Amino acid sequence: MLPRLTELVYAQLRQMASQRLRRGDTPTLTPTALVHEAFLRLQDSTIDWRDRAHFFALAALHMRNVLVDYARAQHADKRGGHLLQVTLTGAIAQDTQAEHADVLLLDQALRRLEAEDARTGKVIELTYFGGLNREEVAHVLGISVPTVDRGLRFGRAWLRRELEHT
C-alpha cells in the first residue's frame, strides 16, 4: 500500500515542501529531504487515513514538526546556526508581498493561537503547512467553508500581530 500511496502523493508533498522552504537558506534541508522525513514519520504512525484531505492534514502536521525540529537543531548554541526561514505565502502574507518569519517563532505563535482558539490554529496549520484549500480544510475539520474563511482572516491577522511584536 505504501509504495502505491507514495506514487500518488509524492509530487504534491514535494510541492508543499518547496513552498515552505526558501531557496538557498537551508542547503541540508531540501524539499525532497523534508518530504522524505515527513513521510517516514507518517509511515511510523498507526493512524488509518480516512481520505485524501485527512492524509494531507497529517502530512502537514509532520512537515511542521520536521521544520521545527530542524530549526531547533540549527539554532542550537553548540552549532552556532541561524534560524530557518520559511515563506508564509498563503498563511499570513498578503498576495502582493512575501513575508518571512522564523519557523521557531511561527511555531510558538501557532501554539499560542491554538491555546486561544484551537480551531483557528488548525485552519491556519492545514492551509499553510498542509496546502489544503478551503473546502478540504472544512471537510477535515467538519466545519463550513465560511467558518474556514473567518478562521483564516482572524488567524492571519492574529499571527501577523504576534510576529510583528517578536
N, C-alpha and C positions, 0 to 999 in steps of 0.2 A: 504494500500500500504506500509506504513512504517514497519509494522511487517514482511511482506514478504521480503522487502528490507534488513531489519536487519538480517534475517536468511542467506541471500545470501552473505552479505559483512562483517559480524561481524568478522569472523575468519581472514580475510585478513586485516581488520583495526587493529585488535589486534596484528597481526604480525608486521604491520608497526609501531605501538606504541612501541612494545617490542624492535625493532631495534633502536628506538630513545632514549630510556632510559637506563642508565647504572644501573645494578642491585645494590640495596642497597643504592644508593645515595639519593633517594627520596622516603622514606618509605610511605609518604602520597600520592604520585602520582605514581600509578602503571600503567602498560599498560592498564588495564581494566578501571581505572579511566580516563585516557587520552582519550580512545575511547569513553567512555560514555559522557564526557564533549564535545568532538568534535561532537559527534552525536547529542547532544542537540542543539548545535549551528547550525548544518546542518538542523535540524528539524525546527528551527526558521526562517531559510532563505526562501525566496519566489522564489528562482531560480528553474527553470524547467531544470532538468538534461537531457542533450542530449543523453548521452550514458555512459558506464562504465568508460571510461577514464575521461570524464568530471566530473563524480561523485567523483572519487578518487582525481582528481585535487582539487576540492572544499574541500574534506576531508583533504587533505594535508595542505591547507591554514588554515583551522580551527585548525588542530593539531599544526601547527606552532604558531598560536595565543594563544592557550591554554598553550603551553610550555613557551612562552614569558610572559604571564600573571602570570603564576605560579612562574617563575623565579623572576619577579619583586616583587611579594609578599614575596618570601623567602628572597630576598635581602634587603627588606625594613629595615631601621635602627631600627625601633621600634621592629622588630622581631629578629634582630641580626643574620639573617640566612646567609647561604653560597650560592653561586651561583650554580644553577642547571647545571649539566654536561650532555651533550648528546654525543653519539657516532656519529662521522661523517663518518662512513664507507659508501662508495658509493657516498659521496658528494665530499669531498676533500682529504680523506685519500687514500693512495696507498693500493693496495690489500694486501701487506705484513705487513702493520703496521696500528694499530688502533690509530687514533688521537682523542683527546677530546678537546672540546672548550666550553667555557661558552656560554650558549644559548643566553644571552643578547648581548654578543659581536658578536656572529654569526648573530643575528637578525640585529644589527647595520651594520655589514659588508654587509649583504644581501641587506639592504636598500640602502647603498652606491653603491653597484653593480647595483641594479635596476635603480638608478638615472643615472648611467653612461651608462648602457646597459640593458634596461628593458627586452628584450627577453632572454638574457643570465641569468638574475636573475630568470626569470620564469622557464627556463630549469633546473637550479640548484634546485629551490624550488620543482618542480614537481618530479624530480629524487630523491632528498634527503627526503623531507617531504612526498611526495606522493608515493614514491616507484614505480613510473611508469617506465616502460622500455623505451628504446629509441624510439621505434615505437609508443608507446602510447603518449609520450611527443610530438612527431612530429604531431600526429593526433590532439591532444588537441590544439596545437599552430598553426596548419596549415602550418607547415614547413617541410622540407625534413629531413630524418634521418642523412645525412651528416652534415646538418646545426646544428642539435642537438649535434652531435659528436664534432663539432667545439666549440659550446657553452659550452659543458661540459669541454673540455680541457682548454678553456680560463677561465671559471668560477672557476674551481678548482685551477688553478694557481693564479688567482686574489685573491680568498679567502685565500689561503694558505699564500700569501704575506701579506695580510691585517691582518690576525690573528697572524702571527709571529711578527708583529710590534706593537701589542697592549699589 
